Amino acid sequence: MPGNLPSVEVVAGNGSVIMKAGLSICFYMRRSHRELAPLISQALRTYIQAVGRQALTWYPDLEGEWRVLDDSALESIHQELLTHSAPYIHLRDSYGSLIDHQFLYRGVDLDSPESRRAPGLHTCAVSFWLPAQPLQPQGPGPFRELALSLAKPLPFNSGHAGPTFHAWLGMKDLMQHMFQLGLRYPGLDVPDERNNAYSVGEGIQGVHWMNFLGPPVLEALGGASALEARLQTPGTSVLALGEDRAVVTLGAEPDAGDTAEGRMLPAHRELARILEPWFAAREGSRRLRDNDALRRWERRFLD
């Protein structure tokens, strides 16, 4: 595996890979989808331009059956983004095996009865998956630049980019395995974007290689300059993205860490202590058999 990402593949009995390390970029926006529609449509175009049209070839229809994403279907997806009040869009490069590329978006309507019953929690969530392999030979530069190009137009409250598990997320035993592996490799995220849309609100989903901070968290921290003054670990950088948003990058390249080898990711731990008051608990924990595994993983940079 390139860079500082481990080989963590899990193979099912039929020989299919059901979990491996990859990369992801995610943003959370506490706004109704109607305000974001053209921005999300453009973000999808930016992602496709970066990874290639062939990287997204399948989508589920209204009955959940996977269909070929030809150009006509892709144009219909853009129209759905522009016209629906709370679209759910899932595009990927395969439906029969574990994927490398994925676009996942869940838009919310903050005026809906569902959102009103959970004030402050619902948010529009978008994520982009990429394979880890592009980190060589180009290094992390293109991935970092893609994350920044996606971030700049979006009115995000929070976001992150870096190493993650790519996995079949509906398998509960596999989720438990990811939490356990995540304690050894704390820089690897366990993704749960579908549920995070209903739980993160204006909070933060943990600490990552790139950490996008917006209102109200960045304001509460005193802005980008004040936050930068508090971060002392070598290699940490803070880049302002306008007046009320910034990105904190922890080191020159993504690193999953390895507690078994003493690679504890001190920059991640330093930032986690600063951001702890704004960490959001995962809504998906209610469906897990062992919530302690989730809590231990969520606090991996704090305990």
N, C-alpha and C positions, 0 to 999 in steps of 0.2 A: 504494500500500500504506500502511495507517495507521501512525502512530507512526514508529518508527525501524526498520521492517522493509522490506527491499528487494523489488522485483518481480523474481523469479527463475524465472518460469515456463518450463518446457520442454514443447514440444508435439510429439507424435509425428506421423508422416507421415499418419495418418488423421485428424488434427485434435484428438486427445484430449490433454488436459493430463496429463502423467505426472510432473511435479514442480512444486512451488510452496512458498512460505513459509507456515507456520502456527504453531500453538502446541501444546505438549504438557506433560503432568504425569506424572511417573514416580516409582515407589517400588520399592526393593529391600529384601527382608526375609529374613534368613538364618534361616529357620525352615521346618519342614515345613508343608505346606498345611493339614493337619488343625488346626493351632493357629490358622490365619488364616481358615478357611472363613467363619464368620459376618461377619467384618470385611470381607472382600472382597465378599461379597454385599451388604452395606450400602453399601460404596463405589460399587458399580454403581448402586444405587438413588439415591445422592446425586448421581452424575454425570447420570443420566437426569432427575432433578428439575431440575437446573441447565440442561441443554441442551434438554430437551423430549423426550417419548416418540418423536416422529417422527425424531429424530436417529439412532436405531439401528433399522434396518429389515431387515437381512440378517445371516445367519450361515451357516457351512459345516456340512453334515451330516458323518457319519462317513466318507463317501466323498469328501468335499471339494467336493460340489455345493452351490452357494449356494441357500439357502431363505429365504422371507419370515419375518421375525421377528415373528410375531403375538404376542398376549398369552399364549397357551398355550405357545408356544415359549420366550418369555422366562421364564415360570415354570419351565419345564424346565431352563433355564440356571441359575437360582438353585438348583434342586435338585441339579444336577450340581456346583455349587460347594460345596454343603453335604455331599455324600455321597462324592465321588470323592477319592482320595488325592493325585492329581497332575493336576488338570484343565488343559486348554488351551482357553481361551475367546477367540473372535474375533468381535466384533460391529462392524458398520459401517453407514454410511448409503447405500452403493451397492456393487455388485459389478462394474459394467461401466465405471466411470470413477473418476478420482482422488477420494478422499474428503475431507471436512472433519471428520467425527466418527468416532472409533473407540475401542472398548474392547478392550484386549488384555491377557490374563492368562495367565501360565504358572506353574502351581503345581508344586512339586517335593516329593518325599518324601526327606528327608535320610537315611532308613534304607534306601533302595533300593540295589541293587548299583551302579547307575550313579553315584549320589552318593558312595558309598563309594570308588569308583575315582578320584574327583576331590575329595579332602577339602578343605574350605574354600572351594570355588569356587561351588557351586550355591546358588541363592537364588530365592525366589519373586519374580516381577517383574510389576508391573501398570502400565499406561500408559493415558492418556486424551488423545485428540486433540481439538483445537478449531480452528476457522478463525481467521485473524488479524483478520477484519473486526470482531468485537465490541469491539476496542480503541477504536473510535469509534462513537458519541459518548461512551460511558460511561467511556472510559479504561481503564486496566489494573486498576482496583479490583475489579470482579467476578471477573476471572480470578485475581487474587491471593487473594481470599477463597475461591474454590472450591478452589484448591490447599491453602490452610490447613485448610479444612473436611475435605478428604480426608485430609490428613496427620495431624491430631490423634488420631484413633482408631487409626491404624496403628502397629505397633511397628517402624518402619522403621530400617534401618541407614544407609541413604542414600536420596537422592531428588533430584529437580530439576524445575523448571518454567520455561518460557520459550520463546523462538523456536526453531523446528525446521524442517527440510525435511519436507514431506509428499510421499511418492514411492512408486512401485512398487519396493519394496526388493529384489525378486528379480532386477533387471536390473543385471548387474555393471558395464557401461559407465556406467550412470547413477550407481552408487555412486562410481565414480572422478570423475565430473563433480561430484558433491556435495562430495567431499573438496577438489577444486580451488576450487570456489566458497566452501567453508568457510574457506579461507585468506584470501579477500578479506573475507568476512563472518563473522568468527570467533565472533560471538554466536549463530549458527545451529547447532543440533545436527544431527548426522547420526544418525538413530535406528536402533537395532538391538536392540530389546528382546528379541526371541526368543533371540538368542545371548547377550545380556548375562546372562540368567538362569543361564547355565552358565559364567560367567566372572567376574562382579563380586564374588561372595562378600561380605565385609564391607568391600570397598574402595569407591571413588568413581568414577563415570563422568564425569570432567571437571568443568568449571566452567560455570555457567549463570546466568541472571538470578536465580532463586531456588535456593538450595542447601540441601537438608535434610540435616543431619548428626546421626547417632546413634552408639550404641556400635559398635565401640570407638574410632572416630576422635575424636569429640568429647571423650571422656574423656582420650585421649592428648594432646589440645590444651589440656587444663586446664579445660574447660568453656566455656560460652557467654561468661562475663565475660572470661576470659583471652583467648579468641579475639577478642572485640570490641576489646580493648585493643591488639591487634596490627594491626588494620585501620585505616588512616589515610586512605584515599581518601574525599573528600567524597561523600555520598549513600549510602554503604554502611551497612546497618543489620543488627543481630543481634537476633533475637527468640527467647527461650527458650520451648520447648514442653515443659514439665515439667522434671524434674531431669536427664535424660540426652539430651535432643534439642533441637535448635535449627534455625532457618532463617536463612541469610545472604542478604539481598536486595541486589543490586548496582545501585543507582540507583532513581529514582522510577518508571521504566517500562522495559519490555523494549527492548533495543537490540541489533541485529545487528552494529553496527560497520561500518566500511568502510575497510580498510587503504589503498585507493587514494585515499581522501580524508583520510587521516591520523587517522581515528577508530579508535584502537587498543585501546579499552576498558581503561584502566588499572586499574579496580577488578577486572576479571576476572583481569588479570595478577598483581595483588597477591595475590588469593586463591589463584590457581594455584600460586604459589611456596610458599605455606604448606601447601597440601594435596598437593603433588607426591608425597610419600612414600607416599600411600595411593591414588594413581591406579591403576586396573585396566586392564590391556591387553585389547584386544578379541579374544575368541575367534574372531569372524568374519573376522579378518585372514587366517586360513589358507585362505580360499576366494578371496582377491583375487589378481588377476594382478600388481598393483603394490603390494606391502606398504609401499614407501617413501611412497606417497601417504597411506596411513593413518597412518604414523608422523609425517609432517610435520603432518598435521591434528591428531593427538592432542597434539602439542607446540606448537600454534599460540600459546599464551599463555606459553610458557616460552623459546622460542628467539628 
